[in-house]
Amino acid sequence: MHIVLQLIPKKYLIGGTLILLGLSGLLIMSTIVAITGEFEKDSQQSEVTEIEGGGIGVGTANLSPEVMKYQPLLEKYAQKHGLDASYVPIMMALMMQESGGRGNDPMQSSESFCGSVGCISSPELSVDKGVLHFKSVLEKAHYDLKLCLQSYNFGGGFINYVMKNGGKYTPELAISFSQLQYQKVKHTGNYHCVRPEMVPYSACYGDALYVNAVLKYYTGTITADGKPAAPASGGSGGKSGVKVIDAGKTLIGKTRYVFGGGRSQSDINAGRFDCSSFVRWAFEQVGMNVGPMSGVTTDTLKTQGQAINPKDMKPGDVVFFDTYKIDGHVGIYVGNNQFLGCQGKTGVAIASMAKGTYFGERFNGRVKRF
C-alpha cells in the first residue's frame, strides 16, 4: 500500500483527501439537520398556547390546542349534568394535566366509569363520564375545589381521610395520606414515586402534588368556600361594580346594536356593539380582561367568574337571559331590577328585568361575578 501511494502524484493525493473531507462534512451536516428537524417537529407537536382569556375566559393558561378543542364538549356535559359553567376552565386544566388532550380518554375517566383502565375508547364518552365524576367528587368534597382535585387523583378515600382530619384540604394531608397508602401497597412493587421530591417522605401513592400540577394551568383564584373565580381584582360586585356601571353608562346614546359576538377596534370606534362585546368593553375600562374582544360571546362570558345566587347579586354582577337561545343575551346588573346592556332597539341603555317585562321573563337565573 505504501508503494502504491508513492506512485500517485502528491497533488492527486491532496485533492482526494480534500474531496473525502468535504463529503464527510456534508454527511455530518445532513445528519445534524435531520436530527434538528426531528427535534423541531417534536417541539411543534408539544407546543402550548399562552392564553389570556383565550376565547374561553379568564381562568386558563398554557393549554395545548388539543385541550382547547374540548371546550364545547365540556360545556355541553357540564350543562347536561347540572354543573355550573364556571368549572369548565378548571376541568380544562385537569385535562391538560391528565392527558394534554391526547388519546381516546382525555379525561382519564375509564377507571371511575368501569373500574379498570382502558375501557373508554371514545373521547366524547370520556368527557361525559369525566364531567359526571368531577361533579360527584366535588359534591362529596363539599365544594372544596382543592380537595376535589386531589381526590380525582387519589380516589374517594382521601375525602374520608380529610373529613376525619379537620375537614379541609391541606398539602400536608395530601402527603400524609400518600404515605399511609403507600405503606399498604409498597410490597406489590407496582407503586413508585412520580415526583422525586416525594421520595424522602415515602409519599409514593398517587401524586401528592396533584393540586398544584393542575392549578399551574389555571390563572383564576379559588374563593374561601372553594369555588373558582376570576383573578382577584376586587370582584365586580360592590365598589368595583359601581365603577363598571359608570364606565358602561358613558356609552348610553352613543352606540348601535349589531348582532354577533366579537368586535374590532374600528367597530368600537364607530360604536358598533352587541351585548357581549359591550360587557367586555365595560370591564376593560376598569382594568379587567375578560377575554379577547375579537372572540367574545355570551358563551365565553358565562364560563368566567364566580356563580352567584340571584338573591345575592350586587351592582356590577353579570346577568344572562334566554332569548334566541340559552344565555343569548347578557348585561350588567345595576340594582332595583335593572341592568345595563346593549339591546337591539336602543343600543347601550338601562333596561328593566322586573317580573312581567320582556327581560324579566327571560332572566334565567345565571349571575356571574367577575
C-alpha positions as CSV (number, residue, x, y, z in Angstrom):
1,M,0.0,0.0,0.0
2,H,2.9,2.3,0.8
3,I,4.5,1.7,-2.6
4,V,1.2,2.5,-4.4
5,L,0.9,5.8,-2.5
6,Q,4.4,6.7,-3.6
7,L,3.4,6.1,-7.3
8,I,0.4,8.5,-7.0
9,P,1.3,12.2,-7.6
10,K,1.1,14.3,-4.4
11,K,-1.3,16.8,-5.9
12,Y,-3.8,14.0,-6.5
13,L,-3.4,12.7,-3.0
14,I,-4.1,16.1,-1.6
15,G,-7.1,16.6,-3.9
16,G,-8.6,13.3,-3.0
17,T,-8.2,14.0,0.7
18,L,-10.0,17.3,0.4
19,I,-12.9,15.6,-1.5
20,L,-13.2,13.0,1.2
21,L,-13.2,15.6,3.9
22,G,-15.9,17.6,2.0
23,L,-18.1,14.5,1.6
24,S,-17.7,13.7,5.3
25,G,-18.6,17.3,6.2
26,L,-21.8,17.1,4.1
27,L,-22.8,13.8,5.7
28,I,-22.3,15.2,9.2
29,M,-24.3,18.4,8.3
30,S,-27.2,16.4,6.8
31,T,-27.3,14.2,9.9
32,I,-27.4,17.3,12.2
33,V,-30.2,18.8,10.0
34,A,-32.2,15.6,10.2
35,I,-31.9,15.4,13.9
36,T,-32.6,19.1,14.4
37,G,-35.7,18.7,12.2
38,E,-37.0,15.9,14.3
39,F,-36.5,17.9,17.5
40,E,-38.3,20.9,15.9
41,K,-41.1,18.6,14.8
42,D,-41.5,17.3,18.4
43,S,-41.3,20.8,19.7
44,Q,-44.1,21.9,17.4
45,Q,-46.3,18.9,18.3
46,S,-46.0,19.7,22.0
47,E,-46.3,23.4,21.7
48,V,-48.7,25.1,24.1
49,T,-50.5,28.4,23.8
50,E,-50.4,31.1,26.4
51,I,-53.9,32.3,26.9
52,E,-55.2,35.5,28.4
53,G,-58.9,34.8,28.3
54,G,-58.0,32.9,25.1
55,G,-61.6,32.6,23.8
56,I,-62.5,30.6,26.8
57,G,-62.5,33.2,29.5
58,V,-60.3,34.1,32.4
59,G,-59.1,31.1,34.2
60,T,-56.8,29.1,31.9
61,A,-53.2,29.3,30.7
62,N,-50.7,27.2,28.8
63,L,-53.4,24.9,27.4
64,S,-52.5,22.8,24.3
65,P,-54.7,23.1,21.2
66,E,-55.7,19.5,21.8
67,V,-57.3,20.5,25.1
68,M,-58.8,23.8,23.8
69,K,-60.8,21.9,21.2
70,Y,-62.7,20.1,24.0
71,Q,-64.2,23.3,25.5
72,P,-67.6,22.9,23.7
73,L,-67.9,19.3,24.9
74,L,-67.1,20.2,28.4
75,E,-69.7,23.0,28.4
76,K,-72.2,20.6,26.8
77,Y,-71.8,17.9,29.5
78,A,-71.5,20.5,32.3
79,Q,-74.9,21.7,31.3
80,K,-76.2,18.1,30.9
81,H,-75.0,17.1,34.4
82,G,-76.1,20.4,36.1
83,L,-72.5,21.7,36.8
84,D,-72.0,25.4,36.6
85,A,-70.0,26.5,33.6
86,S,-67.5,28.4,35.8
87,Y,-65.9,25.0,36.5
88,V,-65.1,24.4,32.8
89,P,-61.7,26.2,32.9
90,I,-60.8,24.1,35.9
91,M,-61.7,20.9,34.1
92,M,-59.7,22.0,31.1
93,A,-56.7,22.5,33.4
94,L,-57.4,19.0,34.8
95,M,-57.5,17.5,31.3
96,M,-54.2,19.2,30.5
97,Q,-52.6,17.6,33.5
98,E,-54.2,14.2,32.8
99,S,-53.5,13.8,29.1
100,G,-52.8,17.1,27.4
101,G,-56.0,16.4,25.4
102,R,-54.5,13.4,23.6
103,G,-55.8,9.9,23.2
104,N,-59.3,8.4,23.3
105,D,-59.7,9.0,27.1
106,P,-58.6,12.6,27.5
107,M,-60.1,13.0,31.0
108,Q,-58.7,9.6,32.1
109,S,-62.2,8.6,33.3
110,S,-62.2,4.9,32.5
111,E,-61.4,3.8,36.0
112,S,-64.1,5.9,37.6
113,F,-66.6,4.7,34.9
114,C,-66.0,1.0,34.8
115,G,-63.3,0.2,37.4
116,S,-60.5,-0.5,35.0
117,V,-58.1,1.5,32.9
118,G,-58.7,1.5,29.1
119,C,-62.4,0.7,28.9
120,I,-63.3,4.0,27.3
121,S,-62.3,4.4,23.7
122,S,-64.5,7.4,22.8
123,P,-63.2,11.0,23.6
124,E,-66.8,12.2,24.0
125,L,-67.7,9.4,26.4
126,S,-64.5,10.3,28.3
127,V,-65.7,13.9,28.7
128,D,-69.2,12.8,29.6
129,K,-68.1,10.5,32.3
130,G,-65.3,12.7,33.4
131,V,-67.6,15.7,34.0
132,L,-70.0,13.5,35.8
133,H,-67.2,12.1,38.0
134,F,-65.8,15.6,38.6
135,K,-69.3,16.8,39.8
136,S,-69.7,13.7,42.0
137,V,-66.3,14.2,43.7
138,L,-66.9,18.0,44.0
139,E,-70.2,17.4,45.9
140,K,-68.6,14.8,48.2
141,A,-65.8,17.3,48.9
142,H,-68.5,19.8,49.9
143,Y,-67.3,22.1,47.0
144,D,-63.7,22.3,48.4
145,L,-62.2,22.5,45.0
146,K,-58.6,21.6,46.0
147,L,-60.0,18.6,47.9
148,C,-61.9,17.7,44.7
149,L,-58.9,17.9,42.5
150,Q,-56.6,15.9,44.8
151,S,-59.4,13.2,45.2
152,Y,-59.6,13.0,41.4
153,N,-56.1,11.7,41.6
154,F,-56.2,9.8,45.0
155,G,-59.7,8.4,44.9
156,G,-62.6,8.9,47.2
157,G,-60.8,7.6,50.2
158,F,-58.9,10.8,50.5
159,I,-62.1,12.8,51.1
160,N,-63.0,10.5,54.1
161,Y,-59.4,10.9,55.4
162,V,-59.7,14.7,55.2
163,M,-63.1,14.8,56.9
164,K,-61.6,12.9,59.8
165,N,-58.7,15.3,60.0
166,G,-60.0,18.8,60.0
167,G,-62.4,18.7,57.1
168,K,-60.4,20.8,54.7
169,Y,-57.7,20.1,52.1
170,T,-54.1,20.9,53.0
171,P,-50.9,19.9,51.2
172,E,-49.8,18.2,54.5
173,L,-52.8,16.0,54.5
174,A,-52.2,15.0,50.9
175,I,-48.7,14.0,51.7
176,S,-49.6,12.0,54.9
177,F,-52.4,10.2,53.0
178,S,-50.0,9.3,50.3
179,Q,-47.5,8.0,52.9
180,L,-50.2,5.8,54.6
181,Q,-51.5,4.4,51.4
182,Y,-48.0,3.7,50.0
183,Q,-47.2,1.6,53.1
184,K,-50.2,-0.6,52.3
185,V,-49.2,-1.2,48.7
186,K,-45.4,-0.9,48.8
187,H,-45.0,-4.7,48.9
188,T,-46.6,-5.1,45.5
189,G,-43.8,-3.3,43.7
190,N,-46.3,-1.6,41.5
191,Y,-46.0,1.8,43.0
192,H,-43.2,4.3,42.5
193,C,-42.8,8.0,43.3
194,V,-44.0,10.1,40.3
195,R,-42.2,13.0,41.9
196,P,-38.6,12.7,43.1
197,E,-39.3,15.3,45.9
198,M,-41.7,12.9,47.5
199,V,-39.1,10.1,47.8
200,P,-37.7,11.3,51.2
201,Y,-41.3,11.3,52.5
202,S,-42.1,7.9,51.2
203,A,-45.2,9.6,49.8
204,C,-45.3,7.5,46.6
205,Y,-49.0,6.7,46.3
206,G,-50.6,8.8,43.5
207,D,-49.4,12.4,43.1
208,A,-49.4,14.2,46.4
209,L,-48.7,17.5,44.5
210,Y,-51.6,17.0,42.0
211,V,-53.4,20.1,43.0
212,N,-50.5,22.4,42.2
213,A,-49.9,20.4,39.0
214,V,-53.4,21.2,37.8
215,L,-53.5,24.8,39.0
216,K,-50.5,25.8,37.1
217,Y,-52.8,25.7,34.1
218,Y,-55.4,27.9,35.9
219,T,-54.9,31.6,36.4
220,G,-58.1,32.4,38.3
221,T,-58.5,32.3,42.1
222,I,-60.3,29.9,44.4
223,T,-62.6,31.6,46.9
224,A,-62.7,30.8,50.6
225,D,-65.6,28.5,50.0
226,G,-63.6,26.5,47.5
227,K,-65.2,27.9,44.3
228,P,-63.4,29.1,41.2
229,A,-63.4,32.8,40.4
230,A,-61.7,35.2,38.1
231,P,-58.3,36.6,39.1
232,A,-58.6,38.7,42.2
233,S,-59.4,42.4,41.4
234,G,-61.9,43.3,44.0
235,G,-64.7,41.5,42.2
236,S,-67.4,43.0,40.0
237,G,-69.8,43.4,42.9
238,G,-69.6,46.3,45.4
239,K,-67.4,49.4,44.7
240,S,-65.7,47.8,41.6
241,G,-69.2,47.0,40.3
242,V,-70.2,50.7,40.5
243,K,-67.1,51.6,38.5
244,V,-68.0,49.1,35.8
245,I,-71.5,50.6,35.6
246,D,-70.2,54.1,35.5
247,A,-67.9,53.2,32.6
248,G,-70.7,51.5,30.7
249,K,-73.0,54.4,31.2
250,T,-70.7,56.6,29.2
251,L,-71.8,54.8,26.0
252,I,-75.5,55.4,26.5
253,G,-76.9,57.1,23.4
254,K,-73.7,56.7,21.6
255,T,-73.9,53.2,20.2
256,R,-76.0,51.0,17.9
257,Y,-76.6,47.3,18.3
258,V,-75.2,44.9,15.7
259,F,-75.9,41.2,16.2
260,G,-73.0,38.8,16.6
261,G,-70.1,38.5,19.1
262,G,-66.6,39.8,18.6
263,R,-65.5,43.3,17.6
264,S,-62.6,45.1,16.1
265,Q,-61.2,48.4,17.2
266,S,-62.9,50.1,14.2
267,D,-66.2,48.7,15.4
268,I,-65.6,50.1,18.9
269,N,-64.6,53.5,17.4
270,A,-67.8,53.5,15.4
271,G,-69.9,52.5,18.4
272,R,-71.0,49.1,16.9
273,F,-71.5,46.6,19.8
274,D,-73.5,43.6,20.6
275,C,-74.4,42.6,24.2
276,S,-71.3,40.6,24.9
277,S,-68.8,43.0,23.4
278,F,-70.3,45.8,25.4
279,V,-69.9,43.9,28.7
280,R,-66.4,43.0,27.7
281,W,-65.6,46.7,26.9
282,A,-67.0,47.9,30.2
283,F,-64.9,45.6,32.3
284,E,-61.8,46.5,30.3
285,Q,-62.3,50.1,31.3
286,V,-61.8,49.2,35.0
287,G,-58.7,47.1,34.3
288,M,-60.3,43.6,34.0
289,N,-59.5,41.4,31.0
290,V,-62.4,39.0,30.4
291,G,-61.3,37.6,27.1
292,P,-60.2,39.0,23.7
293,M,-62.6,41.5,22.2
294,S,-62.3,39.7,18.8
295,G,-63.8,36.5,20.1
296,V,-66.1,37.5,23.0
297,T,-69.6,36.0,23.1
298,T,-72.2,35.3,25.7
299,D,-70.9,31.7,25.8
300,T,-67.3,32.8,26.6
301,L,-68.5,35.2,29.3
302,K,-70.6,32.6,31.1
303,T,-67.6,30.4,31.7
304,Q,-65.9,33.1,33.8
305,G,-66.1,34.4,37.3
306,Q,-67.9,33.0,40.3
307,A,-71.5,31.8,40.2
308,I,-73.8,34.0,42.4
309,N,-77.2,33.2,43.8
310,P,-79.7,35.7,42.2
311,K,-80.8,36.6,45.7
312,D,-77.3,37.8,46.4
313,M,-76.5,39.7,43.2
314,K,-75.0,43.2,43.5
315,P,-74.4,46.1,41.1
316,G,-71.7,45.1,38.7
317,D,-72.6,41.4,38.5
318,V,-73.2,40.0,35.1
319,V,-76.7,38.6,34.3
320,F,-77.8,36.3,31.5
321,F,-81.1,35.9,29.6
322,D,-82.5,33.2,27.4
323,T,-83.6,35.0,24.3
324,Y,-83.0,33.4,20.8
325,K,-81.0,30.7,22.7
326,I,-79.9,29.7,26.2
327,D,-77.8,32.6,27.5
328,G,-78.5,34.5,24.3
329,H,-78.3,37.9,26.0
330,V,-76.0,39.4,28.7
331,G,-75.9,42.6,30.7
332,I,-74.5,44.2,33.9
333,Y,-76.9,44.4,36.9
334,V,-77.3,48.0,38.2
335,G,-79.8,47.3,41.1
336,N,-83.5,47.7,41.5
337,N,-84.3,45.0,38.9
338,Q,-82.5,46.9,36.2
339,F,-79.4,46.1,34.1
340,L,-77.2,47.9,31.7
341,G,-76.7,46.3,28.3
342,C,-76.6,46.8,24.6
343,Q,-80.1,45.9,23.2
344,G,-81.5,45.7,19.7
345,K,-83.6,48.9,19.5
346,T,-81.7,51.1,21.9
347,G,-78.0,50.3,21.8
348,V,-76.4,50.7,25.2
349,A,-79.2,51.5,27.7
350,I,-80.6,50.6,31.0
351,A,-83.5,48.1,30.8
352,S,-85.9,46.6,33.3
353,M,-85.6,42.9,34.3
354,A,-88.6,43.1,36.7
355,K,-91.2,40.3,36.5
356,G,-93.6,40.9,33.7
357,T,-91.1,42.7,31.5
358,Y,-89.5,41.2,28.4
359,F,-86.2,40.6,30.0
360,G,-87.7,39.8,33.4
361,E,-89.5,36.8,31.8
362,R,-86.2,35.7,30.1
363,F,-83.8,36.1,33.0
364,N,-82.6,32.6,33.5
365,G,-81.0,33.0,37.0
366,R,-77.4,32.8,35.8
367,V,-75.4,35.5,37.6
368,K,-71.6,35.7,37.5
369,R,-69.3,37.9,39.5
370,F,-66.1,38.8,37.7
